[in-house]
């Protein structure tokens, strides 16, 4: 439990550090490249740990790098996508996350004789990805745009169009949503997380996103770790949890463009909370253990849907200039929830379910206070977001302040 908590503490620190670097001079691609290398190096070093204390330190460092891999990859993958496909694209990444955990259960089952070998095998994918895949990945055109590198942004977009068998007319260019305000241009070039707190439009969003992410993560990771209290085969239970998550991703993906982000987040969190509360009232004896596990699977089904949806939702709540930094804050909150999760799990068989049930219901009620983002533009600057939120939709259906083509 202590090692697991330290790993998530490392994730929390790394999310803040690399979230800032991703928004600043390193960019999305450079930061992702770095964290993949660090993740592989620290993982391989963990396999050589001579004692428990070195092992703990290396798990902290592994978390420092690993916690930012998904964050940077998600932002890099979704920023070039338009509103109609952004939600579907974001949700599609979640299948690989759960699929990876299911594969991990199989690898762990084969490496039971050596935990050192397990660390070597599970560290290699990051290294392979950094060396074989990253050289072919483009930087985010939105990051180039907010850095005032319009030519580079257009070059990326023309490459994307060419790959799709299309072309962008020569007269088309990109324009930032603060282009008409010279004073704002100077300010936005150095936007930080402090600007999120200064703006009335984003301050409440960040606070709510942080609290909701904390509650969601505590339940999500808690239910995953709580398999030890189910007194069933550990490897089968982990795979069962992963399989329970995937329908949640699929259902959310299908319903995302029909009902929007907000209603789905409310419904999935409360659904998880209700079933976790029900599981806490069921005794873990005889056939009732299977019933309790079924309630837990529905709980993780709902919270996995929320966990993945929140990543898409949070990315749309904040402008490009501070997007990764803001998501870094919510990721830090998620890691705090993950730190709490193993400490709750050790409280016994029924108490964890009760705690996770309360967390799920409270989180669902807090989502009510967030704005809907479905079919809204992905703003680039703080000024652009504030202007766009104030401006009505024009007769042609175009929302002022959106730099999307």
C-alpha positions as CSV (number, residue, x, y, z in Angstrom):
1,X,0.0,0.0,0.0
2,X,2.8,2.4,0.8
3,X,4.7,1.7,-2.4
4,X,1.5,2.1,-4.4
5,X,0.8,5.4,-2.7
6,X,4.3,6.6,-3.4
7,X,3.9,5.7,-7.1
8,X,0.8,7.8,-7.3
9,X,2.5,10.6,-5.4
10,X,5.2,10.6,-8.2
11,X,2.4,10.7,-10.8
12,X,0.9,13.8,-9.0
13,X,4.2,15.7,-9.0
14,X,5.0,14.7,-12.6
15,X,1.6,15.8,-13.9
16,X,2.2,19.3,-12.7
17,X,5.8,19.5,-13.9
18,X,5.3,18.0,-17.4
19,X,1.9,19.6,-17.8
20,X,3.7,23.0,-17.5
21,X,6.5,22.0,-19.8
22,X,4.1,20.7,-22.4
23,X,2.3,24.1,-22.6
24,X,5.6,26.0,-22.6
25,X,8.8,25.7,-24.7
26,X,9.0,21.9,-24.9
27,X,5.6,21.4,-26.6
28,X,3.4,18.3,-26.6
29,X,5.7,16.1,-28.6
30,X,8.9,16.9,-26.9
31,X,7.4,16.4,-23.4
32,X,5.9,13.1,-24.4
33,X,9.2,11.9,-25.9
34,X,11.0,12.8,-22.6
35,X,8.4,11.0,-20.3
36,X,8.5,7.9,-22.4
37,X,12.3,7.6,-22.1
38,X,12.2,8.4,-18.3
39,X,9.4,5.9,-17.8
40,X,11.5,3.1,-19.5
41,X,14.7,4.0,-17.7
42,X,13.2,4.2,-14.2
43,X,11.2,1.0,-14.8
44,X,14.3,-0.9,-15.9
45,X,16.3,0.4,-12.9
46,X,13.5,-0.8,-10.6
47,X,14.3,-4.3,-11.7
48,X,17.8,-3.8,-10.2
49,X,16.7,-2.6,-6.8
50,X,19.0,-4.0,-4.1
51,X,16.6,-3.3,-1.2
52,X,13.1,-2.1,-0.3
53,X,14.1,1.6,0.1
54,X,15.7,1.9,-3.3
55,X,12.7,0.1,-4.7
56,X,10.3,2.7,-3.1
57,X,12.4,5.6,-4.4
58,X,12.4,4.2,-8.0
59,X,8.6,3.6,-7.9
60,X,8.3,7.3,-6.9
61,X,10.4,8.3,-9.9
62,X,8.6,5.9,-12.2
63,X,5.3,7.5,-11.2
64,X,6.9,10.9,-11.8
65,X,7.3,10.0,-15.5
66,X,4.5,7.5,-16.0
67,X,1.7,9.8,-14.7
68,X,2.3,12.2,-17.6
69,X,2.5,9.8,-20.5
70,X,-1.3,9.5,-20.9
71,X,-1.8,13.2,-20.3
72,X,0.6,14.4,-23.0
73,X,-0.4,11.7,-25.5
74,X,-4.1,12.5,-25.1
75,X,-3.6,16.3,-25.7
76,X,-1.3,15.7,-28.6
77,X,-3.8,13.2,-30.2
78,X,-7.0,15.3,-29.8
79,X,-5.9,18.9,-30.4
80,X,-5.8,18.5,-34.2
81,X,-9.4,17.0,-34.2
82,X,-12.5,19.1,-35.0
83,X,-15.6,19.2,-32.7
84,X,-17.6,16.5,-34.5
85,X,-15.0,13.7,-33.9
86,X,-13.1,15.0,-30.8
87,X,-15.1,13.1,-28.3
88,X,-15.0,9.8,-30.2
89,X,-11.3,10.2,-30.7
90,X,-10.6,10.9,-27.1
91,X,-12.7,8.0,-25.9
92,X,-11.0,5.6,-28.3
93,X,-7.7,6.0,-26.3
94,X,-9.4,4.5,-23.3
95,X,-9.7,1.0,-24.8
96,X,-5.9,0.8,-25.0
97,X,-5.6,1.8,-21.4
98,X,-7.9,-1.0,-20.2
99,X,-6.5,-3.4,-22.8
100,X,-3.0,-2.7,-21.5
101,X,-4.1,-3.6,-17.9
102,X,-5.7,-6.8,-19.1
103,X,-2.5,-7.7,-21.0
104,X,-0.5,-6.8,-17.8
105,X,-2.5,-9.4,-15.9
106,X,-1.5,-12.1,-18.4
107,X,2.2,-11.0,-18.3
108,X,2.1,-10.9,-14.5
109,X,0.7,-14.4,-14.4
110,X,3.6,-15.6,-16.6
111,X,6.2,-13.8,-14.5
112,X,5.2,-15.0,-11.0
113,X,8.6,-16.5,-10.5
114,X,10.4,-13.1,-10.9
115,X,9.0,-9.6,-10.1
116,X,12.3,-8.2,-11.6
117,X,11.5,-9.8,-15.0
118,X,8.0,-8.3,-14.8
119,X,9.5,-4.8,-14.5
120,X,11.8,-5.4,-17.4
121,X,9.0,-6.7,-19.7
122,X,6.6,-3.9,-18.8
123,X,9.2,-1.1,-19.2
124,X,10.1,-2.0,-22.8
125,X,6.9,-0.7,-24.5
126,X,7.7,2.9,-23.5
127,X,11.2,2.6,-25.0
128,X,9.9,1.0,-28.2
129,X,7.3,3.7,-28.5
130,X,9.8,6.5,-28.0
131,X,12.2,5.1,-30.6
132,X,9.9,3.6,-33.2
133,X,6.7,5.6,-33.1
134,X,7.5,9.2,-31.8
135,X,9.7,10.1,-34.8
136,X,6.6,9.8,-37.1
137,X,4.3,11.8,-34.8
138,X,3.8,15.6,-35.5
139,X,3.7,18.3,-33.0
140,X,0.3,19.8,-32.2
141,X,-0.6,22.6,-34.7
142,X,-2.5,24.3,-31.9
143,X,0.6,24.5,-29.8
144,X,2.5,26.0,-32.7
145,X,-0.4,28.5,-33.2
146,X,-0.4,29.8,-29.6
147,X,3.5,30.1,-29.8
148,X,2.9,32.4,-32.8
149,X,4.4,29.9,-35.2
150,X,1.6,30.0,-37.7
151,X,3.8,28.7,-40.6
152,X,4.6,25.6,-38.7
153,X,1.0,25.0,-37.7
154,X,-0.1,25.4,-41.4
155,X,2.7,23.0,-42.4
156,X,1.3,20.3,-40.1
157,X,-2.3,20.9,-41.3
158,X,-1.2,20.6,-44.9
159,X,0.5,17.3,-44.1
160,X,-2.6,16.0,-42.5
161,X,-4.7,17.1,-45.4
162,X,-2.3,15.5,-47.9
163,X,-2.3,12.2,-45.9
164,X,-6.1,12.2,-46.2
165,X,-6.0,12.8,-49.9
166,X,-7.1,16.4,-49.6
167,X,-5.6,19.8,-49.8
168,X,-5.9,23.2,-48.1
169,X,-6.3,26.2,-50.6
170,X,-3.3,28.5,-50.7
171,X,-5.3,31.5,-49.5
172,X,-6.3,29.8,-46.2
173,X,-4.3,30.6,-43.1
174,X,-4.8,30.4,-39.3
175,X,-5.8,33.2,-37.0
176,X,-5.7,33.2,-33.2
177,X,-8.9,34.1,-31.3
178,X,-7.1,37.1,-29.7
179,X,-5.6,38.3,-33.0
180,X,-7.5,41.6,-32.9
181,X,-6.2,42.6,-29.4
182,X,-2.5,43.4,-29.4
183,X,-2.3,43.7,-25.6
184,X,-3.8,40.3,-25.1
185,X,-1.3,38.8,-27.6
186,X,1.5,39.7,-25.3
187,X,-0.2,38.3,-22.3
188,X,-1.3,35.0,-23.8
189,X,2.2,34.1,-25.1
190,X,3.2,33.5,-21.4
191,X,-0.1,32.1,-20.0
192,X,0.3,29.9,-16.9
193,X,-2.0,28.1,-14.5
194,X,-2.3,31.4,-12.5
195,X,-4.2,32.9,-15.4
196,X,-6.8,30.1,-15.0
197,X,-7.4,31.3,-11.4
198,X,-7.5,35.0,-12.4
199,X,-10.2,34.4,-15.0
200,X,-13.7,34.2,-13.7
201,X,-14.6,32.0,-16.7
202,X,-12.2,29.3,-15.8
203,X,-11.6,29.6,-12.0
204,X,-14.7,27.7,-11.0
205,X,-14.2,25.2,-13.8
206,X,-10.8,24.3,-12.5
207,X,-11.8,24.0,-8.8
208,X,-14.8,21.8,-9.7
209,X,-12.7,19.7,-12.2
210,X,-10.1,19.1,-9.5
211,X,-12.6,17.9,-6.9
212,X,-14.5,15.7,-9.3
213,X,-11.3,14.2,-10.6
214,X,-10.2,13.4,-7.1
215,X,-13.4,11.7,-6.2
216,X,-13.6,9.8,-9.5
217,X,-10.0,8.6,-9.3
218,X,-10.4,7.4,-5.7
219,X,-13.3,5.3,-6.8
220,X,-11.8,4.1,-10.1
221,X,-8.4,3.0,-8.6
222,X,-10.0,1.9,-5.4
223,X,-12.3,-0.5,-7.1
224,X,-9.4,-1.8,-9.2
225,X,-7.3,-2.4,-6.1
226,X,-10.2,-3.7,-4.1
227,X,-10.0,-7.1,-5.9
228,X,-7.8,-8.3,-3.0
229,X,-10.9,-8.0,-0.8
230,X,-13.1,-10.1,-3.1
231,X,-11.2,-13.3,-2.1
232,X,-11.2,-14.5,-5.7
233,X,-8.4,-15.3,-8.2
234,X,-6.4,-12.1,-8.4
235,X,-5.5,-12.3,-12.1
236,X,-9.0,-13.3,-13.2
237,X,-10.5,-10.5,-11.1
238,X,-8.2,-7.9,-12.7
239,X,-9.1,-9.1,-16.2
240,X,-12.8,-9.1,-15.2
241,X,-12.5,-5.5,-14.1
242,X,-10.9,-4.5,-17.4
243,X,-13.6,-6.2,-19.3
244,X,-16.2,-4.4,-17.2
245,X,-14.7,-1.1,-18.1
246,X,-14.8,-1.5,-21.9
247,X,-18.6,-1.5,-22.3
248,X,-18.5,1.7,-20.3
249,X,-16.2,3.3,-22.9
250,X,-18.3,2.0,-25.8
251,X,-21.6,3.2,-24.3
252,X,-20.1,6.6,-23.5
253,X,-18.6,6.9,-27.0
254,X,-22.0,6.1,-28.6
255,X,-24.0,8.5,-26.4
256,X,-21.4,11.3,-26.3
257,X,-22.7,13.2,-29.3
258,X,-26.3,12.5,-28.5
259,X,-26.6,13.6,-24.9
260,X,-23.4,15.6,-24.3
261,X,-20.6,15.4,-21.7
262,X,-22.5,16.7,-18.7
263,X,-25.5,14.4,-18.5
264,X,-23.3,11.3,-19.1
265,X,-20.8,12.3,-16.4
266,X,-23.6,12.9,-13.9
267,X,-25.4,9.6,-14.7
268,X,-22.3,7.4,-14.8
269,X,-20.9,8.7,-11.5
270,X,-24.2,8.4,-9.7
271,X,-24.7,4.9,-11.2
272,X,-21.3,3.8,-9.8
273,X,-22.1,5.4,-6.4
274,X,-25.4,3.5,-6.1
275,X,-23.9,0.1,-6.9
276,X,-20.9,0.6,-4.7
277,X,-23.2,1.5,-1.8
278,X,-25.3,-1.6,-2.6
279,X,-22.1,-3.7,-2.5
280,X,-21.2,-2.4,1.0
281,X,-24.5,-3.8,2.3
282,X,-23.9,-7.3,0.9
283,X,-22.0,-9.8,3.1
284,X,-19.0,-11.5,1.6
285,X,-20.0,-15.1,2.3
286,X,-21.0,-17.9,0.0
287,X,-22.8,-17.0,-3.2
288,X,-23.1,-13.4,-2.0
289,X,-19.5,-12.9,-2.8
290,X,-20.3,-13.2,-6.5
291,X,-23.2,-10.8,-6.1
292,X,-21.0,-8.3,-4.4
293,X,-18.4,-8.7,-7.1
294,X,-21.1,-8.1,-9.7
295,X,-22.1,-4.8,-8.0
296,X,-18.4,-3.9,-7.9
297,X,-18.2,-4.5,-11.6
298,X,-21.1,-2.3,-12.4
299,X,-19.5,0.3,-10.1
300,X,-16.2,0.2,-12.1
301,X,-18.3,0.1,-15.3
302,X,-19.8,3.5,-14.4
303,X,-16.7,5.1,-12.9
304,X,-14.5,3.9,-15.8
305,X,-16.9,5.6,-18.2
306,X,-16.7,8.8,-16.1
307,X,-12.9,8.6,-15.7
308,X,-12.4,8.5,-19.5
309,X,-15.1,11.0,-20.2
310,X,-13.6,13.5,-17.7
311,X,-10.4,13.6,-19.8
312,X,-12.3,14.6,-22.9
313,X,-14.5,17.0,-20.9
314,X,-11.6,18.7,-19.1
315,X,-9.7,19.2,-22.4
316,X,-12.7,21.1,-23.8
317,X,-13.2,23.3,-20.7
318,X,-9.8,25.1,-21.1
319,X,-8.0,26.9,-23.9
320,X,-4.9,25.6,-25.7
321,X,-2.6,28.1,-24.0
322,X,-3.2,26.5,-20.6
323,X,-4.9,23.2,-21.6
324,X,-2.1,20.8,-20.5
325,X,-1.4,22.8,-17.3
326,X,-5.0,22.7,-16.3
327,X,-5.3,19.0,-17.2
328,X,-2.1,18.6,-15.2
329,X,-3.9,20.0,-12.1
330,X,-6.8,17.7,-12.6
331,X,-4.3,14.8,-13.1
332,X,-2.6,15.8,-9.8
333,X,-6.0,15.6,-8.1
334,X,-6.6,12.2,-9.7
335,X,-3.3,11.0,-8.3
336,X,-4.3,12.3,-4.9
337,X,-7.4,10.2,-5.2
338,X,-5.2,7.2,-6.3
339,X,-3.0,7.7,-3.3
340,X,-6.1,7.6,-1.0
341,X,-7.5,4.5,-2.8
342,X,-5.1,1.8,-1.4
343,X,-5.4,3.3,2.1
344,X,-9.2,2.9,1.9
345,X,-8.9,-0.6,0.5
346,X,-7.1,-1.9,3.6
347,X,-10.0,-0.9,5.8
348,X,-11.7,-4.3,5.1
349,X,-14.3,-5.8,2.8
350,X,-17.4,-3.5,3.1
351,X,-16.1,-0.1,4.3
352,X,-14.3,0.6,1.0
353,X,-17.5,0.1,-1.0
354,X,-19.3,2.4,1.3
355,X,-16.7,5.2,0.9
356,X,-16.6,4.8,-2.9
357,X,-20.4,4.9,-3.0
358,X,-20.5,8.2,-1.2
359,X,-17.7,9.6,-3.4
360,X,-19.5,8.6,-6.6
361,X,-22.8,10.3,-5.6
362,X,-21.1,13.5,-4.4
363,X,-19.0,13.7,-7.6
364,X,-22.1,13.2,-9.8
365,X,-23.9,16.1,-8.0
366,X,-20.9,18.4,-8.5
367,X,-20.8,17.8,-12.3
368,X,-24.2,19.7,-12.4
369,X,-22.3,22.9,-11.8
370,X,-20.0,22.5,-14.9
371,X,-21.0,23.9,-18.3
372,X,-21.8,21.7,-21.3
373,X,-19.0,21.6,-24.0
374,X,-20.6,19.5,-26.7
375,X,-20.1,21.1,-30.2
376,X,-18.4,24.1,-28.6
377,X,-15.2,25.4,-30.2
378,X,-11.8,24.5,-28.8
379,X,-10.5,27.9,-27.8
380,X,-6.8,28.8,-28.1
381,X,-6.3,31.6,-25.6
382,X,-7.8,32.8,-22.3
383,X,-9.0,36.0,-24.0
384,X,-10.6,34.0,-26.8
385,X,-12.5,31.8,-24.4
386,X,-13.8,34.7,-22.4
387,X,-14.8,36.5,-25.6
388,X,-16.4,33.4,-27.0
389,X,-18.3,32.6,-23.9
390,X,-19.8,36.1,-23.9
391,X,-20.6,36.3,-27.6
392,X,-23.8,34.9,-29.0
393,X,-23.8,32.4,-31.9
394,X,-23.9,34.3,-35.2
395,X,-26.6,33.7,-37.8
396,X,-24.2,31.5,-39.8
397,X,-23.7,29.2,-36.8
398,X,-20.1,30.3,-36.3
399,X,-19.0,31.1,-32.7
400,X,-16.6,34.0,-32.6
401,X,-13.2,33.3,-31.2
402,X,-12.8,29.8,-32.7
403,X,-9.6,29.2,-34.7
404,X,-10.7,25.9,-36.3
405,X,-10.9,25.7,-40.0
